[in-house]
């Protein structure tokens, strides 16, 4: 199998997963994504800048239109506040869904990494056996023997947690003495 064929196969597999995830979206997920995308655009900023400018000019009484939003722009403030509530809800819906997808992808990635680690460990074991049968190569050193041992995710997670705790503990005294400006 050529490298190009492997890349194509992998890209197709990823595209299938992405398509499956997109087809599972509900209408509310689509709406939340559309609203989040629009609210994060320059068009959104421009529409609001124009809207606020027009509102202020019309409400200032300069255009022979009576003031319709008394001090301090209570109606405009209420409208903008309601809009902020809905926009933040749309953003949270999109972020929650994306976080679930990222968590799923991380689990798939972890599984694939575990399979790759098991395969590499087996290959190291097989190479050591071939060397032993052929009577070639350097005697197995401690590092090579250690590489033949299985790696357990829980052990790696525990080691990482312990290292982070040590790092946090060593930084804590420096933080306590700092004065924030």
Secondary structure, DSSP 4 states (H G I P E B T S, - for coil): --HHHHHHHHHHHHHHHHHHHHHT--HHHHHHHHHHHHHTSHHHHHHHHHHHHHHHHHHTTTTS----S-TTTHHHHHHHHHHHHHHHHHHHHHHHHHHHHHHHHHHHHHHHHHHHHHHHHHHHHHHHHHHHHHT-SPPP-HHHHHHTSPP-HHHHHHHHHHHHHHHHHHHHHHHHT----
